[in-house]
Amino acid sequence: MARKRYVIRVHKTVRARLDAAARKAGYLTPTYVSALLEKRLEKPDILPYTVRDEEDIFQLKAGGMEKGKTRQADRQMSVYLSDFAYDRIGQIAAALKQTRDRSIGPAYVIRDILYGRLEDNGL
């Protein structure tokens, strides 16, 4: 059975740091991201989820290109996850929709988890 996936874009700064960490670990970036997410989502302390990027600095904003701004997002990548991790991200997104903002989706949760990981490791 095929693994489920999310197709996401991350902030260019976050992508550069993930690329460097993935190279150092000997992985391609999407594979490295999948491994990070699987490892973080298996911990029982993830629920209830606390947003790390409180000011949404590394969350992508719509628009801006037509106003002469530079792109915030890097190219998209597919993140393959186990059924458990895929469903856990859905649970977190649903909970955040109820408590924080109705527009939050799985990509928001993934970007926030990655931001927290980079922040914790000083990357």
MMTF fields as JSON, N, C-alpha, C and O atoms, coordinates in Angstrom:
{
  "mmtfVersion": "1.0.0",
  "mmtfProducer": "UNKNOWN",
  "numBonds": 491,
  "numAtoms": 492,
  "numGroups": 123,
  "numChains": 1,
  "numModels": 1,
  "chainsPerModel": [1],
  "groupsPerChain": [123],
  "chainIdList": ["A"],
  "bondAtomList": [4, 2, 8, 6, 12, 10, 16, 14, 20, 18, 24, 22, 28, 26, 32, 30, 36, 34, 40, 38, 44, 42, 48, 46, 52, 50, 56, 54, 60, 58, 64, 62, 68, 66, 72, 70, 76, 74, 80, 78, 84, 82, 88, 86, 92, 90, 96, 94, 100, 98, 104, 102, 108, 106, 112, 110, 116, 114, 120, 118, 124, 122, 128, 126, 132, 130, 136, 134, 140, 138, 144, 142, 148, 146, 152, 150, 156, 154, 160, 158, 164, 162, 168, 166, 172, 170, 176, 174, 180, 178, 184, 182, 188, 186, 192, 190, 196, 194, 200, 198, 204, 202, 208, 206, 212, 210, 216, 214, 220, 218, 224, 222, 228, 226, 232, 230, 236, 234, 240, 238, 244, 242, 248, 246, 252, 250, 256, 254, 260, 258, 264, 262, 268, 266, 272, 270, 276, 274, 280, 278, 284, 282, 288, 286, 292, 290, 296, 294, 300, 298, 304, 302, 308, 306, 312, 310, 316, 314, 320, 318, 324, 322, 328, 326, 332, 330, 336, 334, 340, 338, 344, 342, 348, 346, 352, 350, 356, 354, 360, 358, 364, 362, 368, 366, 372, 370, 376, 374, 380, 378, 384, 382, 388, 386, 392, 390, 396, 394, 400, 398, 404, 402, 408, 406, 412, 410, 416, 414, 420, 418, 424, 422, 428, 426, 432, 430, 436, 434, 440, 438, 444, 442, 448, 446, 452, 450, 456, 454, 460, 458, 464, 462, 468, 466, 472, 470, 476, 474, 480, 478, 484, 482, 488, 486],
  "bondOrderList": [1, 1, 1, 1, 1, 1, 1, 1, 1, 1, 1, 1, 1, 1, 1, 1, 1, 1, 1, 1, 1, 1, 1, 1, 1, 1, 1, 1, 1, 1, 1, 1, 1, 1, 1, 1, 1, 1, 1, 1, 1, 1, 1, 1, 1, 1, 1, 1, 1, 1, 1, 1, 1, 1, 1, 1, 1, 1, 1, 1, 1, 1, 1, 1, 1, 1, 1, 1, 1, 1, 1, 1, 1, 1, 1, 1, 1, 1, 1, 1, 1, 1, 1, 1, 1, 1, 1, 1, 1, 1, 1, 1, 1, 1, 1, 1, 1, 1, 1, 1, 1, 1, 1, 1, 1, 1, 1, 1, 1, 1, 1, 1, 1, 1, 1, 1, 1, 1, 1, 1, 1, 1],
  "groupList": [{"groupName": "MET", "atomNameList": ["N", "CA", "C", "O"], "elementList": ["N", "C", "C", "O"], "formalChargeList": [0, 0, 0, 0], "bondAtomList": [1, 0, 2, 1, 3, 2], "bondOrderList": [1, 1, 2], "singleLetterCode": "M", "chemCompType": "L-PEPTIDE LINKING"}, {"groupName": "ALA", "atomNameList": ["N", "CA", "C", "O"], "elementList": ["N", "C", "C", "O"], "formalChargeList": [0, 0, 0, 0], "bondAtomList": [1, 0, 2, 1, 3, 2], "bondOrderList": [1, 1, 2], "singleLetterCode": "A", "chemCompType": "L-PEPTIDE LINKING"}, {"groupName": "ARG", "atomNameList": ["N", "CA", "C", "O"], "elementList": ["N", "C", "C", "O"], "formalChargeList": [0, 0, 0, 0], "bondAtomList": [1, 0, 2, 1, 3, 2], "bondOrderList": [1, 1, 2], "singleLetterCode": "R", "chemCompType": "L-PEPTIDE LINKING"}, {"groupName": "LYS", "atomNameList": ["N", "CA", "C", "O"], "elementList": ["N", "C", "C", "O"], "formalChargeList": [0, 0, 0, 0], "bondAtomList": [1, 0, 2, 1, 3, 2], "bondOrderList": [1, 1, 2], "singleLetterCode": "K", "chemCompType": "L-PEPTIDE LINKING"}, {"groupName": "TYR", "atomNameList": ["N", "CA", "C", "O"], "elementList": ["N", "C", "C", "O"], "formalChargeList": [0, 0, 0, 0], "bondAtomList": [1, 0, 2, 1, 3, 2], "bondOrderList": [1, 1, 2], "singleLetterCode": "Y", "chemCompType": "L-PEPTIDE LINKING"}, {"groupName": "VAL", "atomNameList": ["N", "CA", "C", "O"], "elementList": ["N", "C", "C", "O"], "formalChargeList": [0, 0, 0, 0], "bondAtomList": [1, 0, 2, 1, 3, 2], "bondOrderList": [1, 1, 2], "singleLetterCode": "V", "chemCompType": "L-PEPTIDE LINKING"}, {"groupName": "ILE", "atomNameList": ["N", "CA", "C", "O"], "elementList": ["N", "C", "C", "O"], "formalChargeList": [0, 0, 0, 0], "bondAtomList": [1, 0, 2, 1, 3, 2], "bondOrderList": [1, 1, 2], "singleLetterCode": "I", "chemCompType": "L-PEPTIDE LINKING"}, {"groupName": "HIS", "atomNameList": ["N", "CA", "C", "O"], "elementList": ["N", "C", "C", "O"], "formalChargeList": [0, 0, 0, 0], "bondAtomList": [1, 0, 2, 1, 3, 2], "bondOrderList": [1, 1, 2], "singleLetterCode": "H", "chemCompType": "L-PEPTIDE LINKING"}, {"groupName": "THR", "atomNameList": ["N", "CA", "C", "O"], "elementList": ["N", "C", "C", "O"], "formalChargeList": [0, 0, 0, 0], "bondAtomList": [1, 0, 2, 1, 3, 2], "bondOrderList": [1, 1, 2], "singleLetterCode": "T", "chemCompType": "L-PEPTIDE LINKING"}, {"groupName": "LEU", "atomNameList": ["N", "CA", "C", "O"], "elementList": ["N", "C", "C", "O"], "formalChargeList": [0, 0, 0, 0], "bondAtomList": [1, 0, 2, 1, 3, 2], "bondOrderList": [1, 1, 2], "singleLetterCode": "L", "chemCompType": "L-PEPTIDE LINKING"}, {"groupName": "ASP", "atomNameList": ["N", "CA", "C", "O"], "elementList": ["N", "C", "C", "O"], "formalChargeList": [0, 0, 0, 0], "bondAtomList": [1, 0, 2, 1, 3, 2], "bondOrderList": [1, 1, 2], "singleLetterCode": "D", "chemCompType": "L-PEPTIDE LINKING"}, {"groupName": "GLY", "atomNameList": ["N", "CA", "C", "O"], "elementList": ["N", "C", "C", "O"], "formalChargeList": [0, 0, 0, 0], "bondAtomList": [1, 0, 2, 1, 3, 2], "bondOrderList": [1, 1, 2], "singleLetterCode": "G", "chemCompType": "PEPTIDE LINKING"}, {"groupName": "PRO", "atomNameList": ["N", "CA", "C", "O"], "elementList": ["N", "C", "C", "O"], "formalChargeList": [0, 0, 0, 0], "bondAtomList": [1, 0, 2, 1, 3, 2], "bondOrderList": [1, 1, 2], "singleLetterCode": "P", "chemCompType": "L-PEPTIDE LINKING"}, {"groupName": "SER", "atomNameList": ["N", "CA", "C", "O"], "elementList": ["N", "C", "C", "O"], "formalChargeList": [0, 0, 0, 0], "bondAtomList": [1, 0, 2, 1, 3, 2], "bondOrderList": [1, 1, 2], "singleLetterCode": "S", "chemCompType": "L-PEPTIDE LINKING"}, {"groupName": "GLU", "atomNameList": ["N", "CA", "C", "O"], "elementList": ["N", "C", "C", "O"], "formalChargeList": [0, 0, 0, 0], "bondAtomList": [1, 0, 2, 1, 3, 2], "bondOrderList": [1, 1, 2], "singleLetterCode": "E", "chemCompType": "L-PEPTIDE LINKING"}, {"groupName": "PHE", "atomNameList": ["N", "CA", "C", "O"], "elementList": ["N", "C", "C", "O"], "formalChargeList": [0, 0, 0, 0], "bondAtomList": [1, 0, 2, 1, 3, 2], "bondOrderList": [1, 1, 2], "singleLetterCode": "F", "chemCompType": "L-PEPTIDE LINKING"}, {"groupName": "GLN", "atomNameList": ["N", "CA", "C", "O"], "elementList": ["N", "C", "C", "O"], "formalChargeList": [0, 0, 0, 0], "bondAtomList": [1, 0, 2, 1, 3, 2], "bondOrderList": [1, 1, 2], "singleLetterCode": "Q", "chemCompType": "L-PEPTIDE LINKING"}, {"groupName": "ASN", "atomNameList": ["N", "CA", "C", "O"], "elementList": ["N", "C", "C", "O"], "formalChargeList": [0, 0, 0, 0], "bondAtomList": [1, 0, 2, 1, 3, 2], "bondOrderList": [1, 1, 2], "singleLetterCode": "N", "chemCompType": "L-PEPTIDE LINKING"}],
  "groupTypeList": [0, 1, 2, 3, 2, 4, 5, 6, 2, 5, 7, 3, 8, 5, 2, 1, 2, 9, 10, 1, 1, 1, 2, 3, 1, 11, 4, 9, 8, 12, 8, 4, 5, 13, 1, 9, 9, 14, 3, 2, 9, 14, 3, 12, 10, 6, 9, 12, 4, 8, 5, 2, 10, 14, 14, 10, 6, 15, 16, 9, 3, 1, 11, 11, 0, 14, 3, 11, 3, 8, 2, 16, 1, 10, 2, 16, 0, 13, 5, 4, 9, 13, 10, 15, 1, 4, 10, 2, 6, 11, 16, 6, 1, 1, 1, 9, 3, 16, 8, 2, 10, 2, 13, 6, 11, 12, 1, 4, 5, 6, 2, 10, 6, 9, 4, 11, 2, 9, 14, 10, 17, 11, 9],
  "groupIdList": [1, 2, 3, 4, 5, 6, 7, 8, 9, 10, 11, 12, 13, 14, 15, 16, 17, 18, 19, 20, 21, 22, 23, 24, 25, 26, 27, 28, 29, 30, 31, 32, 33, 34, 35, 36, 37, 38, 39, 40, 41, 42, 43, 44, 45, 46, 47, 48, 49, 50, 51, 52, 53, 54, 55, 56, 57, 58, 59, 60, 61, 62, 63, 64, 65, 66, 67, 68, 69, 70, 71, 72, 73, 74, 75, 76, 77, 78, 79, 80, 81, 82, 83, 84, 85, 86, 87, 88, 89, 90, 91, 92, 93, 94, 95, 96, 97, 98, 99, 100, 101, 102, 103, 104, 105, 106, 107, 108, 109, 110, 111, 112, 113, 114, 115, 116, 117, 118, 119, 120, 121, 122, 123],
  "secStructList": [7, 7, 7, 3, 3, 3, 3, 3, 7, 7, 5, 2, 2, 2, 2, 2, 2, 2, 2, 2, 2, 2, 2, 2, 2, 6, 7, 7, 2, 2, 2, 2, 2, 2, 2, 2, 2, 2, 2, 2, 2, 6, 1, 4, 4, 4, 1, 1, 7, 7, 7, 1, 7, 6, 6, 7, 6, 6, 1, 7, 7, 1, 7, 7, 4, 4, 4, 6, 7, 7, 7, 7, 5, 7, 7, 7, 3, 3, 3, 3, 3, 7, 2, 2, 2, 2, 2, 2, 2, 2, 2, 2, 2, 2, 2, 2, 2, 2, 2, 6, 7, 6, 6, 7, 7, 2, 2, 2, 2, 2, 2, 2, 2, 2, 2, 2, 2, 2, 2, 2, 6, 6, 7],
  "xCoordList": [0.836, 0.0, 0.887, 1.881, 0.521, 1.307, 1.157, 0.11, 2.222, 2.183, 1.442, 1.464, 0.792, 0.063, 1.063, 2.147, 0.681, 1.618, 0.92, -0.267, 1.705, 1.317, 2.294, 3.49, 1.79, 2.639, 2.675, 1.648, 3.873, 4.006, 5.066, 5.898, 5.002, 6.058, 6.485, 5.66, 7.757, 8.259, 8.942, 9.274, 9.15, 9.837, 11.252, 11.874, 11.755, 13.074, 14.177, 15.093, 14.1, 15.105, 15.064, 16.103, 13.862, 13.7, 14.192, 14.86, 13.87, 14.3, 15.82, 16.383, 16.486, 17.949, 18.541, 19.501, 17.981, 18.473, 18.17, 18.993, 16.992, 16.642, 17.543, 17.973, 17.829, 18.718, 20.092, 20.653, 20.633, 21.953, 21.937, 22.845, 20.906, 20.806, 20.612, 21.168, 19.828, 19.591, 20.881, 21.188, 21.633, 22.906, 23.853, 24.526, 23.893, 24.773, 24.38, 25.245, 23.078, 22.584, 22.593, 22.365, 22.853, 22.918, 21.582, 21.416, 20.621, 19.285, 18.97, 19.611, 17.979, 17.349, 16.417, 15.933, 16.165, 15.387, 13.996, 13.622, 13.205, 11.868, 11.928, 11.081, 12.904, 13.067, 13.442, 12.943, 14.313, 14.721, 13.534, 13.355, 12.725, 11.539, 10.566, 10.007, 10.356, 9.465, 9.95, 9.153, 11.256, 11.816, 11.658, 11.335, 11.881, 11.7, 10.262, 10.009, 9.328, 7.918, 7.502, 6.817, 7.903, 7.562, 8.073, 7.36, 9.311, 9.912, 9.185, 8.924, 8.86, 8.203, 6.762, 6.297, 6.058, 4.638, 4.384, 3.268, 5.39, 5.185, 5.241, 4.859, 5.715, 5.796, 4.413, 3.689, 4.041, 2.697, 2.479, 1.333, 3.547, 3.4, 3.025, 2.904, 2.84, 2.526, 1.087, 0.777, 0.218, -1.168, -1.412, -1.01, -2.008, -2.456, -1.268, -0.263, -1.399, -0.3, -0.175, -1.172, 1.048, 1.335, 2.101, 3.142, 1.592, 2.231, 3.533, 3.559, 4.617, 5.944, 6.187, 6.767, 5.743, 5.949, 4.777, 3.911, 4.758, 3.619, 3.271, 2.097, 4.285, 4.048, 3.876, 3.761, 3.857, 3.705, 4.767, 4.485, 5.974, 7.055, 7.39, 7.623, 7.415, 7.804, 6.616, 6.792, 5.424, 4.25, 4.113, 4.304, 3.79, 3.736, 2.507, 1.431, 2.675, 1.572, 1.177, 2.032, -0.109, -0.598, -0.329, -0.342, -0.087, 0.086, 1.463, 2.357, 1.623, 2.878, 3.735, 4.428, 3.713, 4.546, 4.143, 4.996, 2.862, 2.413, 2.758, 2.658, 3.162, 3.517, 5.026, 5.516, 5.76, 7.194, 8.011, 9.219, 7.389, 8.123, 8.782, 8.37, 9.806, 10.452, 9.644, 8.864, 9.844, 9.123, 9.555, 10.732, 8.6, 8.898, 9.047, 9.786, 8.345, 8.279, 9.297, 9.59, 9.823, 10.684, 9.801, 8.58, 10.394, 9.591, 8.924, 9.35, 7.891, 7.142, 7.871, 8.717, 7.53, 8.085, 6.985, 6.061, 7.105, 6.166, 6.751, 7.891, 5.944, 6.357, 5.491, 4.282, 6.116, 5.405, 5.429, 6.477, 4.268, 4.136, 3.38, 2.621, 3.603, 2.823, 1.386, 1.113, 0.481, -0.921, -1.066, -1.844, -0.311, -0.378, 0.02, -0.702, 1.168, 1.656, 0.731, 0.467, 0.243, -0.672, -1.944, -2.403, -2.498, -3.708, -3.443, -4.297, -2.275, -1.932, -1.847, -2.299, -1.282, -1.231, -2.643, -2.938, -3.512, -4.91, -5.604, -6.383, -5.327, -5.904, -5.432, -6.23, -4.139, -3.588, -4.192, -4.572, -4.285, -4.863, -6.317, -6.745, -7.071, -8.478, -8.598, -9.466, -7.735, -7.767, -7.398, -8.016, -6.402, -6.004, -7.07, -7.214, -7.814, -8.932, -9.974, -10.573, -10.185, -11.167, -10.697, -11.486, -9.406, -8.915, -8.161, -8.133, -7.556, -6.686, -7.205, -7.461, -7.361, -7.735, -8.361, -7.824, -9.484, -10.192, -9.447, -9.75, -8.477, -7.772, -6.563, -5.892, -6.281, -5.119, -5.373, -6.442, -4.354, -4.432, -3.202, -2.344, -3.107, -1.968, -0.607, 0.368, -0.524, 0.764, 1.246, 2.444, 0.321, 0.657, 1.291, 2.309, 0.681, 1.184, 2.574, 3.468, 2.754, 4.059, 5.123, 6.202, 4.826, 5.801, 6.131, 7.283, 5.141, 5.384, 6.239, 7.122, 5.99, 6.806, 8.254, 9.185, 8.441, 9.795, 10.481, 11.667, 9.737, 10.294, 10.74, 11.831, 9.905, 10.258, 11.485, 12.326, 11.599, 12.769, 14.044, 15.072, 13.972, 15.131, 15.509, 16.687, 14.496, 14.723, 15.375, 16.3, 14.899, 15.432, 16.893, 17.678, 17.256, 18.61, 19.538, 20.692, 19.052, 19.896, 20.327, 21.362, 19.529, 19.85, 19.315, 19.466],
  "yCoordList": [-1.176, 0.0, 1.247, 1.313, 2.212, 3.438, 4.305, 4.327, 5.011, 5.927, 7.193, 7.614, 7.787, 9.032, 10.177, 10.09, 11.257, 12.364, 13.705, 13.85, 14.666, 16.07, 16.742, 16.451, 17.629, 18.438, 19.82, 20.483, 20.237, 21.489, 22.386, 21.947, 23.625, 24.589, 25.154, 25.336, 25.427, 26.033, 27.347, 27.6, 28.177, 29.448, 29.192, 28.191, 30.092, 29.892, 29.736, 28.934, 30.483, 30.396, 29.032, 28.423, 28.559, 27.238, 26.157, 25.215, 26.284, 25.283, 25.215, 24.124, 26.352, 26.349, 25.618, 24.861, 25.838, 25.159, 23.665, 22.847, 23.316, 21.897, 21.201, 20.069, 21.87, 21.295, 20.996, 19.925, 21.944, 21.751, 20.594, 19.763, 20.539, 19.463, 18.11, 17.105, 18.082, 16.829, 16.327, 15.136, 17.227, 16.832, 16.268, 15.261, 16.932, 16.49, 15.1, 14.296, 14.815, 13.509, 12.465, 11.285, 12.883, 11.946, 11.63, 10.56, 12.547, 12.349, 13.43, 14.48, 13.145, 14.197, 14.946, 14.374, 16.205, 17.035, 16.47, 16.407, 16.054, 15.517, 14.267, 14.089, 13.416, 12.223, 12.61, 12.027, 13.583, 14.084, 14.689, 14.447, 15.475, 16.088, 15.012, 15.104, 13.989, 12.887, 12.207, 11.907, 11.965, 11.315, 12.202, 11.704, 13.506, 14.432, 14.422, 14.368, 14.477, 14.506, 13.207, 13.231, 12.088, 10.79, 10.714, 10.266, 11.154, 11.078, 12.001, 11.61, 13.214, 14.175, 13.781, 13.94, 13.274, 12.962, 11.713, 11.513, 10.874, 9.67, 9.967, 9.125, 11.158, 11.507, 11.876, 12.636, 11.344, 11.6, 13.04, 13.473, 13.788, 15.156, 16.169, 17.36, 15.716, 16.653, 17.172, 18.248, 16.4, 16.854, 17.242, 16.47, 18.322, 19.376, 20.128, 20.35, 20.511, 21.124, 22.609, 23.328, 23.05, 24.463, 25.009, 24.47, 26.069, 26.678, 27.328, 28.101, 27.014, 27.549, 28.898, 29.797, 29.036, 30.273, 31.206, 31.408, 31.77, 32.582, 33.737, 34.064, 34.352, 35.525, 35.162, 36.049, 33.879, 33.387, 33.944, 34.205, 34.123, 34.666, 33.727, 34.179, 32.438, 31.479, 30.784, 29.812, 31.268, 30.777, 31.616, 32.832, 30.971, 31.654, 32.533, 32.178, 33.666, 34.609, 34.604, 34.501, 34.716, 34.752, 36.124, 37.136, 36.141, 37.411, 37.999, 37.343, 39.244, 39.937, 39.983, 40.975, 38.944, 38.921, 40.033, 40.648, 40.28, 41.313, 42.711, 43.681, 42.824, 44.117, 44.333, 45.262, 43.492, 43.662, 43.037, 43.261, 42.266, 41.622, 40.344, 39.775, 39.907, 38.65, 37.488, 37.645, 36.323, 35.128, 34.714, 34.802, 34.264, 33.716, 32.202, 31.608, 31.589, 30.123, 29.546, 30.12, 28.407, 27.651, 26.705, 26.709, 25.916, 24.988, 23.95, 23.735, 23.324, 22.376, 21.052, 20.697, 20.332, 18.997, 18.095, 18.545, 16.826, 15.833, 15.185, 14.721, 15.165, 14.568, 13.332, 13.441, 12.156, 10.896, 10.489, 10.513, 10.116, 9.786, 8.48, 8.041, 7.877, 6.693, 7.132, 8.322, 6.18, 6.499, 7.202, 8.147, 6.735, 7.33, 8.809, 9.658, 9.118, 10.502, 11.389, 12.536, 10.847, 11.594, 11.971, 13.112, 11.005, 11.254, 12.193, 13.011, 12.083, 12.949, 14.409, 15.304, 14.653, 16.028, 16.538, 17.701, 15.689, 16.073, 16.407, 17.358, 15.631, 15.904, 17.255, 18.036, 17.524, 18.791, 19.955, 20.962, 19.825, 20.895, 21.147, 22.297, 20.082, 20.237, 20.938, 21.791, 20.583, 21.228, 22.708, 23.548, 23.026, 24.427, 25.241, 26.44, 24.594, 25.286, 25.718, 26.786, 24.893, 25.191, 26.282, 27.127, 26.264, 27.151, 28.375, 29.385, 28.321, 29.426, 30.179, 31.381, 29.471, 30.143, 29.103, 28.009, 29.45, 28.499, 28.193, 27.198, 29.024, 28.813, 27.885, 27.615, 27.402, 26.53, 25.162, 24.57, 24.682, 23.366, 22.544, 22.988, 21.366, 20.485, 21.093, 20.871, 21.848, 22.448, 23.427, 23.52, 24.148, 25.072, 24.299, 24.714, 23.181, 22.363, 21.82, 21.85, 21.331, 20.79, 21.876, 21.654, 23.058, 24.149, 24.544, 24.853, 24.538, 24.91, 23.867, 24.227, 22.601, 21.544, 21.662, 21.523, 21.919, 22.076, 23.3, 23.257, 24.384, 25.59, 25.297, 25.696, 24.608, 24.252, 23.379, 23.551, 22.444, 21.556, 22.348, 22.125, 23.266, 24.079, 24.997, 25.205, 25.537, 26.428, 25.661, 26.169, 24.451, 23.64, 23.265, 23.199, 23.02, 22.564, 23.697, 23.456, 24.918, 26.055, 26.065, 26.631, 25.44, 25.429, 26.662, 26.873],
  "zCoordList": [0.0, 0.0, 0.0, 0.722, -0.801, -0.925, 0.317, 0.963, 0.629, 1.773, 1.387, 0.231, 2.357, 2.11, 2.076, 2.652, 1.388, 1.273, 1.36, 1.068, 1.773, 1.714, 0.764, 0.784, -0.057, -0.919, -0.285, -0.142, 0.09, 0.828, 0.193, -0.601, 0.568, 0.285, 1.626, 2.521, 1.765, 2.986, 2.646, 1.487, 3.646, 3.501, 2.984, 3.34, 2.15, 1.545, 2.592, 2.409, 3.669, 4.729, 5.4, 5.654, 5.685, 6.309, 5.358, 5.784, 4.074, 3.082, 3.0, 2.904, 3.036, 2.967, 4.168, 4.024, 5.333, 6.537, 6.499, 6.911, 6.005, 5.88, 4.862, 5.085, 3.753, 2.738, 3.327, 3.094, 4.091, 4.692, 5.69, 5.691, 6.539, 7.527, 6.846, 7.29, 5.776, 5.05, 4.405, 4.472, 3.782, 3.174, 4.229, 4.006, 5.374, 6.456, 6.948, 7.296, 6.977, 7.428, 6.315, 6.579, 5.067, 3.952, 3.31, 2.723, 3.412, 2.844, 1.81, 1.763, 0.996, 0.209, 1.152, 2.128, 0.872, 1.792, 2.083, 3.254, 1.081, 1.415, 2.297, 3.172, 2.078, 2.907, 4.336, 5.298, 4.461, 5.774, 6.515, 7.708, 5.811, 6.419, 6.874, 7.967, 6.046, 6.425, 7.703, 8.592, 7.79, 8.983, 10.222, 11.3, 10.075, 11.2, 11.699, 12.903, 10.762, 11.137, 11.812, 12.835, 11.257, 11.855, 13.286, 14.184, 13.496, 14.826, 15.811, 16.949, 15.38, 16.272, 16.567, 17.695, 15.578, 15.743, 16.576, 17.055, 16.756, 17.561, 19.057, 19.869, 19.428, 20.848, 21.374, 20.731, 22.538, 23.07, 23.535, 23.662, 23.79, 24.289, 23.211, 23.5, 21.983, 20.898, 20.986, 20.476, 21.633, 21.802, 23.246, 24.116, 23.575, 22.662, 22.081, 22.757, 20.834, 20.092, 20.419, 20.491, 20.612, 20.855, 19.659, 19.284, 19.066, 17.896, 18.327, 19.284, 17.619, 17.952, 17.293, 17.901, 16.05, 15.29, 15.574, 14.722, 16.772, 17.248, 16.314, 16.138, 15.717, 14.865, 13.396, 12.55, 13.087, 11.713, 10.764, 9.594, 11.267, 10.449, 9.299, 8.177, 9.565, 8.536, 7.885, 7.152, 8.144, 7.422, 6.155, 6.18, 5.08, 3.789, 3.687, 4.168, 3.065, 2.873, 1.395, 0.515, 1.138, -0.242, -0.838, -0.138, -2.137, -2.848, -2.629, -2.095, -3.048, -2.862, -4.099, -4.327, -4.905, -6.108, -7.077, -7.717, -7.175, -8.097, -7.59, -8.34, -6.329, -5.74, -5.737, -5.096, -6.44, -6.559, -5.444, -5.37, -4.584, -3.497, -4.005, -5.016, -3.291, -3.66, -3.102, -2.163, -3.697, -3.261, -1.872, -1.523, -1.086, 0.236, 0.172, 0.956, -0.76, -0.804, -1.768, -2.817, -1.388, -2.259, -3.075, -2.915, -3.927, -4.737, -3.831, -2.696, -4.342, -3.528, -3.384, -4.204, -2.333, -2.12, -1.587, -0.909, -1.904, -1.402, -0.162, -0.159, 0.894, 2.16, 2.374, 2.583, 2.321, 2.493, 3.956, 4.602, 4.47, 5.884, 6.083, 5.218, 7.231, 7.608, 7.865, 8.02, 7.909, 8.184, 9.528, 9.662, 10.525, 11.853, 11.821, 12.345, 11.208, 11.163, 10.33, 10.69, 9.22, 8.36, 9.135, 9.074, 9.854, 10.632, 11.808, 12.149, 12.425, 13.559, 13.105, 13.82, 11.941, 11.414, 11.169, 11.448, 10.656, 10.46, 11.768, 11.832, 12.821, 14.142, 14.678, 15.197, 14.548, 15.035, 14.268, 14.866, 12.95, 12.126, 12.514, 12.61, 12.735, 13.131, 14.48, 14.663, 15.417, 16.734, 16.633, 17.288, 15.821, 15.657, 14.929, 15.171, 14.041, 13.373, 14.394, 14.266, 15.398, 16.432, 17.38, 17.802, 17.717, 18.773, 18.292, 18.995, 17.133, 16.704, 15.489, 15.562, 14.364, 13.121, 12.182, 12.012, 11.586, 10.72, 9.433, 8.775, 9.056, 7.792, 7.915, 6.918, 9.104, 9.311, 8.687, 8.839, 7.98, 7.364, 7.693, 8.456, 7.131, 7.414, 7.059, 7.778, 5.976, 5.593, 6.662, 6.926, 7.271, 8.361, 9.52, 10.074, 9.873, 10.983, 10.655, 11.501, 9.443, 9.039, 9.11, 9.66, 8.554, 8.595, 10.028, 10.333, 10.909, 12.293, 13.015, 13.793, 12.769, 13.371, 12.892, 13.685, 11.6, 11.064, 11.655, 11.982, 11.789, 12.405, 13.837, 14.243, 14.593, 15.968, 16.032, 16.914, 15.111, 15.058, 14.779, 15.417, 13.83, 13.51, 14.671, 14.958, 15.324, 16.46, 17.623, 18.256, 17.901, 18.994, 18.761, 19.707, 17.503, 17.189, 16.785, 16.429, 16.835, 16.488, 15.039, 14.688, 14.206, 12.785, 12.177, 10.974]
}
